[in-house]
Amino acid sequence: MPMETLSSLCTTQALMARHCYPSSISLVGFSLPGKTQAFPKCIKKRTLGVVKASVAVETKVAIIRIGTRGSPLALAQAHETRSKLMSLHPELTEEGAIQIVIIKTTGDKILSQPLADIGGKGLFTKEIDEALINSEIDIAVHSMKDVPTYLPDKTILPCNLQREDVRDAFISLSAASLAELPAGSTVGTASLRRKSQILYRYPSLNVLENFRGNVQTRLRKLNEGVVQATLLALAGLKRLNMTENVTNVLSIDDMLPAVAQGAIGIACRSDDEKMANYLASLNHEETRLAVVCERAFLETLDGSCRTPIAGYACRDEDGNCIFRGLVASPDGTRVLETSRKGPYAYEDMIMMGKDAGKELLSRGGPGFFDS
């Protein structure tokens, strides 16, 4: 047996034994749609013979174990994080220095029910957070829109990667836009935010709201005629190199995005100074401040998956922060909007988000957020 084959086997076995991954966690290599990418050498499948006990080989332990969901988009985000770490830290470019650990979350396990019916907050982060707290992983990569406004004890989220395009993409085989869909057409979405804004502008359309699954699953359902159109985050399609599926891109005026849409957040344990320093080197401060503003708005509204909420903060040409927020009734009959402008600075942006949330709470009145 070639020595490199033997070394690879023992390296992988040692990693698995060293970290004692539970059954819901495994190391994965994969190819992104539209990209040619080999499995990392440390986990590449090989034809293996019998390993002789008398042969001694050097074993390596991962410096960073990245925890992530297993969807193609989640894995794309984990690989983006790994690539950025490797580009900035030479010690992380060695074979086996960074491992990706897949963790199945509640949101991945239960696909037959709407998100609002199975708990909402933390559906796509809870098990990953637990693995982080239990030191089964070193950092956790999340889509920021999935992260509750509270963080679990013993964890911090010091890093946001640079935000992708926040807009929503319209995808249809029969119409060029929402406005061109015939009355009675069905649009599939798992988002009450999208549903309410669609029905507010196009009340003649139907919305199938339990249209769940990853990007590939939703596109398959569209091709099978389950719905006549769907909306997906443009950021995800870009990260998957799947923008050829986009029929039209909706403007911010037509569809205000979800809080933190297009942003990736990376968490670590609060007592892990080494990982916090690694993450600080990746942080994109303009994105982090925008996300802070939007999440302050969401937290003030105490939003859940049963409340259609949208919020977007960005820097204008003069360097100021422009924030827009929206709440709606699920059926789209009532939509309340507001905006703020102020300095692009941490405290000011938190204040803007909170103030906008308080205004919409007041305007909505008793019972509005219970509908």
C-alpha positions as CSV (number, residue, x, y, z in Angstrom):
1,M,0.0,0.0,0.0
2,P,1.4,3.5,-0.9
3,M,2.3,5.4,2.2
4,E,0.1,8.4,1.3
5,T,-2.9,6.1,1.2
6,L,-2.1,4.7,4.6
7,S,-1.5,8.2,6.0
8,S,-4.8,9.4,4.7
9,L,-6.7,6.5,6.2
10,C,-5.1,6.9,9.6
11,T,-5.5,10.7,9.6
12,T,-9.3,10.3,9.0
13,Q,-9.6,7.6,11.6
14,A,-7.7,9.6,14.1
15,L,-9.8,12.7,13.6
16,M,-13.0,10.7,14.0
17,A,-11.7,9.1,17.2
18,R,-10.2,12.3,18.5
19,H,-13.4,14.4,18.3
20,C,-16.0,11.6,19.0
21,Y,-18.6,12.9,16.7
22,P,-22.2,11.9,17.6
23,S,-24.3,10.0,15.1
24,S,-25.9,13.3,13.8
25,I,-22.5,14.7,12.8
26,S,-20.2,13.6,10.0
27,L,-17.3,15.0,8.0
28,V,-18.2,15.8,4.4
29,G,-16.6,16.7,1.2
30,F,-18.8,17.7,-1.8
31,S,-19.0,19.3,-5.2
32,L,-21.0,22.6,-5.5
33,P,-23.5,22.7,-8.4
34,G,-21.9,24.3,-11.4
35,K,-18.4,24.0,-9.9
36,T,-15.7,21.3,-10.2
37,Q,-14.3,20.8,-6.8
38,A,-12.5,17.7,-5.5
39,F,-13.1,16.1,-2.2
40,P,-10.5,17.4,0.4
41,K,-7.6,14.9,0.4
42,C,-8.1,14.1,4.0
43,I,-11.5,12.7,3.4
44,K,-11.3,11.4,-0.2
45,K,-12.7,8.0,-0.8
46,R,-10.0,5.5,-1.5
47,T,-9.6,1.7,-2.1
48,L,-8.0,0.6,1.1
49,G,-6.2,-2.6,2.0
50,V,-5.4,-4.0,5.5
51,V,-3.4,-1.6,7.7
52,K,-0.5,-3.3,9.5
53,A,-0.3,-2.4,13.1
54,S,3.4,-2.3,13.0
55,V,3.5,0.7,10.6
56,A,3.6,4.1,12.4
57,V,2.1,7.2,10.7
58,E,1.8,10.8,11.7
59,T,-1.7,11.9,12.6
60,K,-3.1,15.4,12.4
61,V,-5.9,17.1,14.3
62,A,-8.0,19.8,12.7
63,I,-7.2,23.3,13.9
64,I,-10.8,24.4,13.1
65,R,-13.9,22.3,12.8
66,I,-16.7,24.2,11.0
67,G,-20.2,23.2,11.9
68,T,-22.9,23.6,9.3
69,R,-26.2,22.3,8.0
70,G,-26.0,19.8,5.1
71,S,-27.9,21.6,2.4
72,P,-26.0,22.6,-0.8
73,L,-26.4,26.3,0.1
74,A,-25.2,25.8,3.7
75,L,-22.2,23.8,2.5
76,A,-21.4,26.5,0.0
77,Q,-21.3,29.0,2.8
78,A,-19.1,26.8,4.9
79,H,-16.7,26.4,2.0
80,E,-16.7,30.1,1.5
81,T,-15.8,30.5,5.1
82,R,-13.0,27.9,4.8
83,S,-11.6,29.6,1.7
84,K,-11.4,33.0,3.4
85,L,-9.7,31.5,6.5
86,M,-7.2,29.8,4.3
87,S,-6.4,32.9,2.3
88,L,-5.6,34.9,5.5
89,H,-3.9,32.3,7.7
90,P,-1.1,30.2,6.1
91,E,-1.2,27.6,8.9
92,L,-4.8,26.7,7.8
93,T,-3.8,25.8,4.3
94,E,-2.2,22.5,5.4
95,E,-4.1,19.3,4.7
96,G,-6.6,18.6,7.4
97,A,-6.3,21.9,9.1
98,I,-9.9,22.8,8.6
99,Q,-12.7,20.2,8.6
100,I,-16.4,20.7,7.8
101,V,-18.9,18.9,10.1
102,I,-22.5,18.5,8.9
103,I,-25.2,18.7,11.6
104,K,-28.8,17.9,10.9
105,T,-31.2,20.4,12.5
106,T,-34.9,20.3,13.4
107,G,-35.7,22.5,10.4
108,D,-34.0,19.9,8.1
109,K,-35.8,17.0,9.7
110,I,-39.4,18.2,9.6
111,L,-40.4,19.3,6.1
112,S,-44.1,18.4,6.1
113,Q,-45.3,21.3,8.1
114,P,-45.0,25.1,7.8
115,L,-42.1,26.6,9.8
116,A,-44.6,28.6,11.9
117,D,-46.2,25.4,13.1
118,I,-43.1,23.7,14.4
119,G,-41.6,26.4,16.5
120,G,-40.0,29.1,14.3
121,K,-37.1,30.4,16.3
122,G,-33.9,28.4,16.2
123,L,-35.2,25.6,13.9
124,F,-32.0,25.8,11.8
125,T,-29.5,26.6,14.5
126,K,-30.3,24.8,17.7
127,E,-28.4,21.6,17.2
128,I,-25.4,23.4,15.7
129,D,-25.3,25.7,18.7
130,E,-25.4,22.7,21.0
131,A,-22.5,21.1,19.1
132,L,-20.5,24.4,19.5
133,I,-21.2,24.6,23.3
134,N,-20.2,21.0,23.7
135,S,-16.9,21.6,21.9
136,E,-17.8,19.2,19.1
137,I,-17.1,22.0,16.6
138,D,-15.0,25.2,16.9
139,I,-17.1,27.6,14.8
140,A,-20.6,27.6,13.5
141,V,-21.6,29.0,10.1
142,H,-25.2,30.2,9.8
143,S,-27.4,32.1,7.4
144,M,-28.0,35.2,9.5
145,K,-31.7,35.3,8.7
146,D,-32.1,31.9,10.5
147,V,-30.4,33.1,13.7
148,P,-32.8,34.1,16.5
149,T,-32.3,37.6,18.0
150,Y,-30.9,36.0,21.2
151,L,-27.7,33.9,21.3
152,P,-27.3,30.8,23.5
153,D,-25.2,31.3,26.6
154,K,-21.4,30.7,26.2
155,T,-21.5,31.7,22.5
156,I,-20.8,34.9,20.6
157,L,-21.2,35.9,17.0
158,P,-18.3,38.3,16.2
159,C,-18.2,37.9,12.5
160,N,-20.4,38.6,9.4
161,L,-18.9,37.9,6.0
162,Q,-19.6,40.5,3.3
163,R,-23.2,40.5,2.4
164,E,-24.5,39.2,-0.9
165,D,-27.3,40.7,-3.0
166,V,-30.3,41.0,-0.7
167,R,-33.0,41.0,-3.3
168,D,-35.5,38.2,-4.1
169,A,-35.6,36.4,-7.4
170,F,-38.8,35.6,-9.3
171,I,-38.7,32.3,-11.0
172,S,-41.4,31.0,-13.4
173,L,-41.7,28.9,-16.6
174,S,-44.8,30.8,-17.8
175,A,-44.5,34.5,-16.8
176,A,-41.9,37.2,-16.8
177,S,-43.0,38.8,-13.5
178,L,-45.5,38.6,-10.7
179,A,-47.6,41.2,-12.5
180,E,-47.8,38.9,-15.6
181,L,-49.1,35.9,-13.7
182,P,-52.8,35.2,-14.6
183,A,-55.3,35.5,-11.8
184,G,-55.6,32.3,-9.8
185,S,-51.9,31.3,-10.4
186,T,-50.2,29.7,-7.5
187,V,-46.9,31.0,-6.1
188,G,-44.9,28.7,-3.8
189,T,-43.0,30.1,-0.8
190,A,-42.2,29.0,2.7
191,S,-42.0,32.7,3.8
192,L,-44.9,34.6,5.3
193,R,-42.9,37.8,4.5
194,R,-43.1,37.0,0.8
195,K,-46.6,35.7,1.0
196,S,-48.0,38.9,2.6
197,Q,-46.2,41.2,0.2
198,I,-47.3,39.2,-2.8
199,L,-51.0,39.2,-1.7
200,Y,-50.8,42.9,-0.8
201,R,-49.8,43.9,-4.4
202,Y,-51.5,41.0,-6.3
203,P,-54.6,39.8,-4.3
204,S,-55.8,37.7,-7.3
205,L,-52.9,35.3,-6.9
206,N,-52.8,32.2,-4.6
207,V,-49.9,31.4,-2.4
208,L,-48.8,27.9,-1.4
209,E,-47.0,28.7,1.9
210,N,-45.7,25.3,2.9
211,F,-43.4,25.3,-0.2
212,R,-40.3,24.0,1.7
213,G,-37.1,22.3,0.8
214,N,-33.7,23.4,-0.5
215,V,-33.2,25.4,-3.7
216,Q,-33.0,22.3,-5.8
217,T,-36.2,20.8,-4.4
218,R,-38.2,23.9,-4.9
219,L,-37.0,24.2,-8.5
220,R,-38.0,20.6,-9.1
221,K,-41.5,21.2,-7.8
222,L,-41.8,24.3,-10.0
223,N,-40.7,22.2,-13.1
224,E,-43.3,19.5,-12.1
225,G,-46.1,22.1,-12.2
226,V,-46.9,22.1,-8.4
227,V,-46.8,25.9,-8.6
228,Q,-46.6,28.4,-11.4
229,A,-43.9,30.5,-9.8
230,T,-41.7,30.8,-6.8
231,L,-39.5,33.4,-5.1
232,L,-36.0,32.6,-3.8
233,A,-33.2,34.7,-2.3
234,L,-30.9,35.9,-5.0
235,A,-27.9,35.6,-2.6
236,G,-28.4,31.8,-2.3
237,L,-28.7,31.4,-6.1
238,K,-25.5,33.4,-6.6
239,R,-23.6,31.3,-4.0
240,L,-24.8,28.1,-5.8
241,N,-23.9,29.4,-9.3
242,M,-27.6,28.9,-10.2
243,T,-28.6,32.4,-11.4
244,E,-29.5,31.0,-14.8
245,N,-32.8,29.9,-13.3
246,V,-33.8,33.5,-12.4
247,T,-36.6,35.0,-14.5
248,N,-36.7,38.4,-12.9
249,V,-35.1,40.2,-9.9
250,L,-37.5,42.0,-7.7
251,S,-36.6,45.5,-6.5
252,I,-36.4,46.4,-2.9
253,D,-39.6,48.5,-3.4
254,D,-41.5,45.5,-4.7
255,M,-40.3,43.0,-2.1
256,L,-38.5,44.2,1.1
257,P,-36.0,41.4,2.1
258,A,-35.9,39.4,5.3
259,V,-33.9,40.8,8.2
260,A,-30.2,39.8,7.6
261,Q,-31.0,38.3,4.2
262,G,-27.8,37.6,2.2
263,A,-25.6,37.7,5.3
264,I,-23.5,34.9,6.7
265,G,-22.8,34.8,10.5
266,I,-20.1,32.9,12.2
267,A,-20.2,32.0,15.9
268,C,-17.7,30.6,18.4
269,R,-17.6,29.9,22.1
270,S,-17.3,33.0,24.2
271,D,-14.2,31.6,26.0
272,D,-12.4,30.6,22.8
273,E,-10.1,33.6,22.2
274,K,-8.2,31.8,19.4
275,M,-11.3,31.3,17.3
276,A,-12.6,34.8,18.1
277,N,-9.4,36.2,16.7
278,Y,-9.7,34.0,13.6
279,L,-13.2,35.3,13.0
280,A,-12.3,38.9,13.7
281,S,-10.0,38.7,10.7
282,L,-13.0,37.7,8.4
283,N,-15.5,40.2,9.7
284,H,-17.0,42.8,7.2
285,E,-17.9,45.7,9.5
286,E,-20.4,47.4,7.1
287,T,-22.4,44.2,6.9
288,R,-22.2,43.6,10.7
289,L,-23.6,47.0,11.4
290,A,-26.4,46.6,8.9
291,V,-27.3,43.3,10.5
292,V,-27.2,44.8,14.0
293,C,-29.7,47.5,12.9
294,E,-32.1,45.0,11.3
295,R,-32.0,42.6,14.2
296,A,-32.7,45.4,16.7
297,F,-35.8,46.1,14.7
298,L,-36.8,42.4,14.7
299,E,-36.1,42.0,18.4
300,T,-38.2,45.1,19.3
301,L,-41.1,43.6,17.4
302,D,-40.4,40.2,19.0
303,G,-40.9,38.7,15.6
304,S,-41.5,35.0,15.0
305,C,-42.3,32.9,12.0
306,R,-46.0,33.8,12.4
307,T,-45.3,37.5,11.9
308,P,-44.5,38.8,8.4
309,I,-41.5,41.2,9.0
310,A,-39.0,42.7,6.6
311,G,-36.1,45.0,7.3
312,Y,-33.2,46.3,5.4
313,A,-30.3,48.7,6.3
314,C,-27.7,50.0,3.9
315,R,-25.2,52.8,3.4
316,D,-26.2,55.6,1.1
317,E,-24.0,57.7,-1.2
318,D,-23.3,60.1,1.6
319,G,-22.2,57.4,4.1
320,N,-25.4,57.5,6.1
321,C,-27.5,54.5,7.2
322,I,-30.9,54.2,5.5
323,F,-33.2,51.7,7.2
324,R,-36.6,50.5,5.9
325,G,-38.9,48.3,8.0
326,L,-42.2,46.5,7.3
327,V,-44.8,44.4,9.1
328,A,-47.9,42.9,7.6
329,S,-50.9,40.7,8.3
330,P,-50.3,37.2,7.0
331,D,-53.1,37.6,4.4
332,G,-51.6,40.8,3.1
333,T,-54.6,43.0,3.8
334,R,-52.5,45.3,6.1
335,V,-49.0,46.4,5.5
336,L,-47.2,48.9,7.6
337,E,-43.9,50.5,6.6
338,T,-41.5,53.0,8.0
339,S,-37.9,54.3,7.4
340,R,-35.1,55.9,9.3
341,K,-31.9,57.8,8.3
342,G,-28.9,58.4,10.5
343,P,-25.1,57.9,11.1
344,Y,-23.6,54.6,10.0
345,A,-22.4,53.8,13.5
346,Y,-23.2,51.0,15.9
347,E,-25.2,52.8,18.6
348,D,-27.1,55.0,16.2
349,M,-28.1,52.1,14.0
350,I,-29.3,50.0,17.0
351,M,-31.4,53.1,18.0
352,M,-32.8,53.4,14.5
353,G,-33.9,49.8,14.4
354,K,-35.5,49.9,17.8
355,D,-37.2,53.2,17.2
356,A,-38.7,51.9,13.9
357,G,-39.9,48.7,15.7
358,K,-41.6,50.7,18.4
359,E,-43.4,52.9,15.8
360,L,-44.8,49.9,14.0
361,L,-45.8,48.2,17.2
362,S,-47.8,51.3,18.1
363,R,-49.3,51.6,14.6
364,G,-50.3,48.0,14.5
365,G,-52.3,48.2,17.7
366,P,-53.6,45.4,19.9
367,G,-53.9,42.0,18.3
368,F,-52.0,42.9,15.1
369,F,-49.1,40.7,15.8
370,D,-51.3,37.8,17.1
371,S,-53.0,37.3,13.8
